[in-house]
């Protein structure tokens, strides 16, 4: 079964999650929360699959893997 992997990272300057995917050409979006990002992806991905003529590759229920990365700093005592 074909799946879709979306990679997202936290942009600390703009305070949004930025997402893209090599599996879905043209996918680039952002949102303030992971939940908002997931909702956007569930709308955008089917539209982009259709627009890119990939409907035969992806059909029915397709697993969506959202790989989120956030880097932060913690203070450790010496």
N, C-alpha and C positions, 0 to 999 in steps of 0.2 A: 504494500500500500504506500502510495506517495504521501509525503508529509511536507509541511511548510515550516521553515525555521526563520524566525524574525529575531534580529538582534537589536537590543535597545540599550542606550546608555543615558545616565543622568548628566545633563548639562548644568553644572552648578552656576554658571553665569546667567543663563536665561531661565533657570529653574523649571525645566521641562525634561521629559523623557523623549529622546529622539530615536526613531526606529527606522530600520531598512531591512531588506531581504534580498539575497541573491536568487531566491526561488521565485520571486514575483517581481518582474521588471517594472520599474517606475514607482515602486513602493518607497515612499519617504513621507513620514508624518511625525508629529509630536503631540504631546499632551502633558498636562500638569500632574496626572496620577497614572499609575499602572492600570487601574480600572478604566479610566477614560481612554487610555491608549488601547486597551483590549477591545473596548466597544468600537473605536474607530477602525481597528484592524478587521473586525468582523464585518464591517460594512465595505471597507475599501478593497480588501483582498478579492472577494468575489467579482467586484466590478473590474479590477485590474486583470484578473484571470480571463474574463470574457473579452475585455478590450485587447489583450495581447494574444488572443486566439489559442489559449492554453486549456480550454474547457475539456478537451479529450484527455489531457494529462491529469487533470484534477476534476474529479466528479464525486458526487455523494458526500459523505462526511469525510473530511480530511483533517488529520491531526495538525494542530497549530502549536508549535513550540516557541514560546516567547522567552528568549534568553536575555535577562536584564542584568546589567552591570552598573554598580554604583560604587564609587571610590570615596571613602571618607578617611579622616584622620582621627586617631585617638591619642590621648595624652597618657603616657606611661611614666610612673615615678622612677627616678634614677636609682 
